[in-house]
């Protein structure tokens, strides 16, 4: 059987230090498939360095830095492939890392998949951004096999089995190019953060699903572009969650949004009590930005209501906040597995 045409696409913005550290192994371990550098209008020497050290590498240079979402959309429009692999520049890949993912994609109902993501710094520990596959709870809070909120687990092989997942991480995502574009690509309003969850939700509404194959392992530095404690990250996560819910929630939207507004208000109050005023302000600004985006969000909602196949979508039927803060559960395996419908 002929190998599919795969393009491993690394979106880079001023990430020379990561390219120097990780690109040689990505190229070596991705053979015979091609690696493409998608540069998001960097002002450092990323592009000249890549041309010097990898003269045969395909390089796409975007006109401006439109963030993760627009950056990938602009670059991928210029790249022909059966499968795209969206790969962060701060990821170390392992030998033959693509082969298990290709095997997973042989199921035509699988739109995309991810490997197991370990921390680069703590190599036996799952990494925050994706771990071993992502889910949403009934209140639309994301969590992972191996990571609940800020609690990451040591990998002891407890999730070494393939599984359907709700969302696959944008740090390392293999996806069918045809489905990517049929879904309209990443939502450029998001700029960065939550955009891959939104994309996975939309694609599930089209009748496909996502999986994780833990036989493939990569190591992610994380926070390479935006530190986890940066108020801008808080702003993007809160704003983009609201945009995602407004676009994709099938029924009971008013109640679901009101419920989220209450939770966000509580989170803002906690930031205030802790003296974390920039994060308190970030939550407020996130809501103001959401209201400003409502006209475009209404159009998106109407468009996706027409495209929705009404395929059942599996949320975790419990509250991850309740499980963590009330029941003191910090590990995915301790959650009530009957509340998953996979």
C-alpha positions as CSV (number, residue, x, y, z in Angstrom):
1,X,0.0,0.0,0.0
2,X,1.3,3.4,-1.0
3,X,2.2,5.8,1.8
4,X,0.0,8.8,2.2
5,X,1.3,12.2,1.3
6,X,2.1,13.8,4.7
7,X,3.3,17.3,5.4
8,X,4.7,17.9,9.0
9,X,4.1,21.7,9.3
10,X,5.9,23.6,12.0
11,X,4.4,27.1,12.7
12,X,7.2,29.3,13.9
13,X,7.3,32.8,15.3
14,X,10.7,34.0,16.5
15,X,11.5,30.4,17.6
16,X,15.0,30.1,16.4
17,X,16.2,28.5,19.7
18,X,13.6,25.8,19.3
19,X,14.4,25.2,15.6
20,X,18.1,24.8,16.5
21,X,17.2,22.4,19.2
22,X,14.4,20.3,17.7
23,X,14.3,20.7,13.9
24,X,17.2,18.3,13.1
25,X,15.5,15.4,14.8
26,X,12.1,16.2,13.4
27,X,13.6,16.0,9.9
28,X,15.5,12.8,10.6
29,X,12.7,11.0,12.4
30,X,10.0,12.1,9.9
31,X,11.6,10.5,6.8
32,X,10.4,9.7,4.2
33,X,7.8,12.4,4.8
34,X,8.4,16.0,4.3
35,X,8.8,18.8,6.9
36,X,7.6,22.3,6.1
37,X,8.5,25.4,8.0
38,X,5.6,27.9,8.2
39,X,7.0,31.1,9.4
40,X,4.6,33.6,11.0
41,X,6.5,36.8,10.0
42,X,9.4,36.2,12.4
43,X,11.8,39.1,13.1
44,X,14.6,36.8,14.3
45,X,16.9,34.7,12.0
46,X,14.6,31.7,11.9
47,X,14.2,31.6,8.1
48,X,17.9,32.4,7.2
49,X,19.1,29.7,9.7
50,X,16.7,27.1,8.3
51,X,17.7,27.9,4.7
52,X,21.3,27.6,5.6
53,X,21.0,24.3,7.5
54,X,18.1,22.7,5.5
55,X,18.5,24.1,2.0
56,X,16.0,21.6,0.5
57,X,13.3,22.3,3.1
58,X,10.0,23.8,1.9
59,X,9.4,27.2,3.7
60,X,6.2,29.2,3.6
61,X,6.5,32.7,4.9
62,X,3.3,34.4,6.1
63,X,2.9,38.2,5.6
64,X,2.0,38.9,9.2
65,X,1.7,37.2,12.5
66,X,-2.0,36.4,12.8
67,X,-1.5,34.0,15.7
68,X,-1.8,30.2,15.7
69,X,-5.1,30.0,13.9
70,X,-4.6,32.4,11.0
71,X,-0.9,31.5,10.8
72,X,-1.8,27.8,10.1
73,X,-4.7,28.7,7.8
74,X,-2.5,31.0,5.7
75,X,0.3,28.5,5.5
76,X,-1.7,25.4,4.8
77,X,-3.5,27.0,1.9
78,X,-0.1,26.8,0.1
79,X,0.7,23.2,1.1
80,X,-0.7,20.2,-0.8
81,X,-0.9,16.9,1.3
82,X,-3.3,14.1,2.2
83,X,-2.6,14.6,5.9
84,X,-1.3,17.7,7.7
85,X,0.6,17.3,10.9
86,X,0.4,20.5,12.9
87,X,3.6,20.4,15.1
88,X,4.7,23.1,17.6
89,X,8.3,24.2,17.2
90,X,9.0,23.3,20.8
91,X,8.4,19.6,20.4
92,X,10.9,16.8,20.4
93,X,9.7,13.8,18.4
94,X,10.8,10.1,18.8
95,X,11.9,7.6,16.2
96,X,9.1,6.4,13.9
97,X,6.7,8.7,15.7
98,X,4.5,9.1,12.6
99,X,3.9,5.3,12.0
100,X,1.3,4.7,14.7
101,X,-0.6,7.9,13.7
102,X,-0.7,6.7,10.1
103,X,-2.1,3.4,11.3
104,X,-4.9,5.2,13.2
105,X,-5.8,7.2,10.2
106,X,-6.6,4.1,8.2
107,X,-10.0,4.2,9.8
108,X,-11.8,6.6,7.4
109,X,-14.1,7.8,10.2
110,X,-11.1,9.2,12.0
111,X,-10.6,12.9,11.1
112,X,-7.5,13.3,13.1
113,X,-5.3,11.9,15.9
114,X,-2.6,12.8,18.3
115,X,0.3,11.0,20.0
116,X,1.0,10.8,23.7
117,X,2.5,14.1,24.9
118,X,5.1,14.0,27.6
119,X,6.8,17.0,29.2
120,X,10.2,17.7,27.8
121,X,11.5,18.8,31.2
122,X,10.0,16.0,33.2
123,X,10.1,13.2,30.7
124,X,8.1,10.6,32.6
125,X,5.2,13.1,33.2
126,X,2.4,14.0,30.8
127,X,2.5,17.5,29.4
128,X,-0.3,20.0,30.0
129,X,-1.2,20.7,26.4
130,X,-2.9,17.4,25.3
131,X,-1.4,14.7,27.5
132,X,-2.9,11.5,26.2
133,X,-6.0,13.0,24.6
134,X,-8.5,15.6,25.5
135,X,-12.2,15.8,26.7
136,X,-14.8,18.4,27.6
137,X,-17.0,18.0,30.7
138,X,-20.7,18.9,30.8
139,X,-19.8,22.5,31.6
140,X,-17.3,22.5,28.6
141,X,-14.2,22.6,30.7
142,X,-11.3,20.8,29.0
143,X,-9.2,18.1,30.6
144,X,-7.1,15.2,29.4
145,X,-6.1,11.6,30.1
146,X,-3.2,12.4,32.3
147,X,-4.0,16.0,33.1
148,X,-6.9,17.5,35.1
149,X,-6.7,21.3,35.2
150,X,-3.2,22.0,36.5
151,X,-2.6,18.5,37.9
152,X,-0.5,16.4,35.5
153,X,0.2,12.7,36.2
154,X,3.3,10.6,35.9
155,X,3.0,8.2,33.0
156,X,3.0,4.7,34.4
157,X,1.4,3.2,31.3
158,X,-2.1,3.7,32.7
159,X,-3.3,5.2,29.4
160,X,-1.3,3.1,27.0
161,X,-4.3,2.1,24.9
162,X,-5.8,3.9,21.9
163,X,-9.1,5.7,22.5
164,X,-11.6,8.0,21.0
165,X,-11.2,11.5,22.4
166,X,-13.1,14.7,22.2
167,X,-10.2,16.9,21.1
168,X,-6.7,16.4,19.9
169,X,-4.0,18.9,20.8
170,X,-2.8,21.5,18.4
171,X,0.8,20.9,19.7
172,X,0.9,17.7,17.6
173,X,-2.2,17.0,15.5
174,X,-2.4,14.8,12.4
175,X,-5.5,15.7,10.4
176,X,-7.0,14.9,7.0
177,X,-6.5,18.0,4.8
178,X,-9.8,17.5,3.0
179,X,-11.7,17.5,6.3
180,X,-9.7,20.4,7.7
181,X,-10.8,22.6,4.8
182,X,-14.3,21.2,4.7
183,X,-14.6,22.4,8.3
184,X,-13.2,25.8,7.3
185,X,-9.9,25.5,9.1
186,X,-9.1,27.0,12.4
187,X,-11.3,29.9,13.6
188,X,-9.1,33.0,13.1
189,X,-11.0,35.0,15.6
190,X,-9.5,32.9,18.3
191,X,-5.9,34.0,17.5
192,X,-4.5,31.3,19.8
193,X,-5.8,28.8,22.5
194,X,-8.9,26.6,22.3
195,X,-8.9,26.8,18.5
196,X,-8.1,23.1,18.1
197,X,-10.9,22.1,20.5
198,X,-13.4,24.2,18.5
199,X,-12.1,22.6,15.3
200,X,-12.5,19.1,16.7
201,X,-16.0,19.9,18.0
202,X,-17.1,21.2,14.6
203,X,-15.6,18.2,12.8
204,X,-17.5,15.8,15.1
205,X,-20.7,17.7,14.1
206,X,-19.8,16.6,10.6
207,X,-19.9,13.0,11.6
208,X,-16.2,12.2,12.2
209,X,-14.2,11.6,15.4
210,X,-10.7,11.9,16.9
211,X,-8.4,9.4,18.5
212,X,-5.1,9.2,20.5
213,X,-2.5,6.5,19.7
214,X,-0.1,6.3,22.7
215,X,2.3,4.1,20.7
216,X,3.6,7.4,19.3
217,X,5.3,9.6,21.9
218,X,6.6,13.2,21.6
219,X,8.0,15.6,24.2
220,X,6.7,19.2,24.5
221,X,8.4,22.1,26.2
222,X,5.1,24.0,26.5
223,X,4.5,27.7,27.1
224,X,7.2,28.5,24.5
225,X,5.4,31.4,23.0
226,X,3.1,32.4,25.8
227,X,3.8,31.5,29.4
228,X,1.1,29.6,31.3
229,X,0.8,32.4,33.9
230,X,0.5,35.2,31.3
231,X,-2.7,37.2,31.7
232,X,-3.0,37.2,27.9
233,X,-3.4,33.4,28.0
234,X,-6.1,33.9,30.6
235,X,-7.9,36.4,28.3
236,X,-7.7,34.1,25.3
237,X,-8.8,31.0,27.2
238,X,-11.9,32.6,28.7
239,X,-12.9,34.6,25.6
240,X,-12.4,31.6,23.2
241,X,-14.3,29.2,25.4
242,X,-17.3,31.5,25.1
243,X,-16.9,31.8,21.4
244,X,-16.6,28.0,21.0
245,X,-19.7,27.3,23.2
246,X,-21.8,30.0,21.4
247,X,-20.9,28.5,18.0
248,X,-21.3,24.8,18.8
249,X,-23.8,24.3,21.6
250,X,-26.7,22.5,20.0
251,X,-29.5,23.1,22.6
252,X,-30.1,25.3,25.6
253,X,-27.6,27.9,24.6
254,X,-28.9,30.7,26.9
255,X,-28.8,28.5,29.9
256,X,-25.4,27.1,29.1
257,X,-23.9,30.6,28.6
258,X,-25.5,31.9,31.7
259,X,-24.0,29.0,33.7
260,X,-20.6,29.7,32.2
261,X,-20.9,33.5,33.0
262,X,-21.5,32.5,36.7
263,X,-18.5,30.2,36.7
264,X,-16.3,32.9,35.1
265,X,-17.5,35.5,37.6
266,X,-16.5,33.1,40.4
267,X,-13.1,32.6,38.8
268,X,-12.6,36.4,38.5
269,X,-13.6,36.8,42.1
270,X,-11.0,34.2,43.2
271,X,-8.3,36.0,41.1
272,X,-9.3,39.2,42.9
273,X,-9.0,37.6,46.4
274,X,-5.6,36.3,45.5
275,X,-4.5,39.7,44.4
276,X,-4.0,38.6,40.8
277,X,-5.4,41.8,39.4
278,X,-4.1,41.3,35.8
279,X,-5.9,38.0,35.6
280,X,-9.1,39.5,37.1
281,X,-9.0,42.2,34.4
282,X,-8.3,39.6,31.7
283,X,-11.5,37.7,32.6
284,X,-13.5,41.0,32.4
285,X,-11.9,41.9,29.0
286,X,-12.6,38.4,27.7
287,X,-16.3,38.9,28.3
288,X,-16.3,42.4,26.7
289,X,-14.4,40.9,23.6
290,X,-17.0,38.1,23.4
291,X,-19.8,40.6,23.3
292,X,-18.0,42.5,20.5
293,X,-17.7,39.2,18.5
294,X,-21.4,38.3,18.9
295,X,-22.4,39.5,15.3
296,X,-19.8,37.3,13.7
297,X,-20.5,34.5,16.2
298,X,-24.2,34.5,15.3
299,X,-23.3,34.0,11.6
300,X,-21.0,31.1,12.6
301,X,-23.7,29.5,14.7
302,X,-26.3,29.7,11.9
303,X,-23.8,28.3,9.4
304,X,-22.9,25.3,11.6
305,X,-26.5,24.6,12.5
306,X,-27.1,23.9,8.8
307,X,-23.9,21.8,8.5
308,X,-24.6,19.7,11.6
309,X,-25.3,16.0,10.9
310,X,-26.7,15.6,14.4
311,X,-24.1,12.9,15.1
312,X,-24.0,12.1,18.8
313,X,-21.1,13.9,20.5
314,X,-19.6,12.5,23.7
315,X,-19.0,14.9,26.6
316,X,-17.9,13.7,30.0
317,X,-21.3,13.8,31.8
318,X,-19.8,15.0,35.1
319,X,-18.2,18.2,36.3
320,X,-14.4,18.2,36.3
321,X,-14.4,21.1,38.7
322,X,-16.6,19.1,41.2
323,X,-14.3,16.0,40.7
324,X,-11.2,18.0,41.4
325,X,-12.1,20.5,44.1
326,X,-14.9,18.6,46.0
327,X,-14.0,14.9,45.4
328,X,-10.2,15.7,45.3
329,X,-9.7,13.6,42.2
330,X,-6.5,14.6,40.4
331,X,-6.2,11.6,38.1
332,X,-8.2,10.8,35.0
333,X,-8.4,7.1,35.9
334,X,-10.2,8.0,39.2
335,X,-13.1,9.7,37.4
336,X,-16.3,7.8,37.0
337,X,-15.7,6.1,33.7
338,X,-19.4,5.4,33.2
339,X,-19.8,9.1,32.6
340,X,-17.8,8.7,29.4
341,X,-19.6,7.5,26.3
342,X,-16.8,6.5,23.9
